Amino acid sequence: MASKKEAVSTKKAPAPLPQFSQAVKYNGMVYCSGNIGLNPEAMRLVEGGPTAEARQAISNLKAILNEAGTDLANVVKMNIFITTMDDFGAINEAYDEFFNSVEPKPVRERVLPSVGACES
């Protein structure tokens, strides 16, 4: 019997647009949609610049993973989108707060789109 897809949803992370899920569990894996540094209650970007936005984006991801029954230690791959390389160090500062003790580290990609300071 084929595995079924299961939507993952938590109020501890920003609500997604109606066209997608916060995450989907399938065949033992959790696939998460992108998260920016939105405060889930206010639905506004947190103040404090790129480090604060990245910290909130990863906190949102953590809440979604926890709802799915897993955590950041099991992240295999992370795509990080930044608007300027000037923010790279600030975003890595927040990333290290969450992943510094994780081994092996998730693989990463970085891309420079045109909106928001960080998406994780």
C-alpha positions as CSV (number, residue, x, y, z in Angstrom):
1,M,0.0,0.0,0.0
2,A,1.4,3.4,-1.0
3,S,2.1,6.0,1.7
4,K,-0.4,8.8,2.1
5,K,0.5,12.5,2.2
6,E,-0.4,14.2,5.5
7,A,-0.6,18.0,5.9
8,V,1.2,19.5,8.9
9,S,-0.3,22.7,10.5
10,T,0.4,24.6,13.7
11,K,-0.7,27.9,15.1
12,K,2.9,28.4,16.5
13,A,4.1,29.4,13.0
14,P,2.6,31.8,10.5
15,A,-0.5,30.5,8.6
16,P,0.3,29.7,5.0
17,L,-1.5,31.2,2.0
18,P,-4.4,29.0,0.9
19,Q,-2.4,27.6,-2.1
20,F,0.0,25.6,0.1
21,S,0.6,23.8,3.4
22,Q,3.1,24.7,6.1
23,A,4.5,21.2,5.6
24,V,3.6,17.8,4.3
25,K,4.7,14.4,5.7
26,Y,5.2,11.7,3.2
27,N,7.0,8.3,3.4
28,G,8.9,9.2,6.6
29,M,10.0,12.7,5.4
30,V,8.7,16.1,6.3
31,Y,8.7,18.7,3.4
32,C,8.4,22.3,4.7
33,S,7.3,25.4,2.8
34,G,9.5,28.5,3.0
35,N,9.3,30.7,6.1
36,I,10.2,34.3,6.5
37,G,10.7,36.1,9.8
38,L,7.0,36.6,10.5
39,N,5.7,36.7,14.1
40,P,2.9,34.1,14.0
41,E,0.5,36.2,16.2
42,A,1.0,39.6,14.5
43,M,1.7,38.2,11.0
44,R,4.3,40.9,10.6
45,L,8.1,40.8,10.1
46,V,9.9,40.9,13.4
47,E,12.0,44.0,14.0
48,G,15.8,43.9,14.5
49,G,17.1,43.3,11.0
50,P,18.4,40.1,9.2
51,T,19.6,38.2,12.3
52,A,16.2,38.7,14.0
53,E,14.3,37.8,10.8
54,A,16.4,34.6,10.3
55,R,16.0,33.7,14.0
56,Q,12.2,34.0,13.7
57,A,12.1,32.1,10.3
58,I,14.1,29.2,11.8
59,S,11.9,29.3,15.0
60,N,8.8,29.0,12.7
61,L,10.4,26.1,11.0
62,K,11.2,24.5,14.3
63,A,7.5,24.8,15.4
64,I,6.3,23.2,12.2
65,L,8.8,20.3,12.6
66,N,7.8,19.8,16.2
67,E,4.1,19.6,15.1
68,A,5.2,16.9,12.6
69,G,6.9,14.9,15.4
70,T,10.5,15.8,14.6
71,D,13.0,18.6,15.1
72,L,15.8,20.7,13.6
73,A,18.4,17.9,14.4
74,N,16.8,15.9,11.6
75,V,16.9,18.6,8.9
76,V,18.6,17.2,5.8
77,K,18.6,20.2,3.5
78,M,17.9,23.9,3.9
79,N,17.5,26.5,1.2
80,I,18.2,30.1,2.4
81,F,17.3,33.0,0.2
82,I,18.9,36.4,0.9
83,T,18.5,39.8,-0.8
84,T,22.1,40.9,-0.3
85,M,25.4,39.3,0.6
86,D,25.8,42.1,3.2
87,D,23.3,40.1,5.3
88,F,25.1,36.7,5.0
89,G,27.1,37.0,8.3
90,A,24.0,38.2,10.2
91,I,21.9,35.3,8.9
92,N,24.6,32.8,9.6
93,E,24.7,34.2,13.2
94,A,21.1,33.1,13.7
95,Y,21.5,29.9,11.8
96,D,24.4,28.9,14.1
97,E,22.3,29.5,17.2
98,F,20.0,26.6,16.0
99,F,22.4,24.3,14.1
100,N,25.9,24.8,15.7
101,S,25.6,21.5,17.7
102,V,23.8,19.5,15.0
103,E,25.9,16.9,13.2
104,P,25.9,16.3,10.4
105,K,25.0,19.8,9.4
106,P,22.2,20.2,6.9
107,V,23.3,20.8,3.3
108,R,22.5,24.4,2.3
109,E,21.8,26.5,-0.8
110,R,21.8,30.2,-0.9
111,V,20.1,32.4,-3.5
112,L,19.6,36.1,-3.8
113,P,15.9,36.9,-4.7
114,S,14.3,40.3,-4.5
115,V,12.1,40.2,-1.4
116,G,12.6,39.9,2.4
117,A,16.0,39.6,4.2
118,C,15.8,35.8,4.7
119,E,13.7,32.7,3.9
120,S,14.4,29.4,5.5
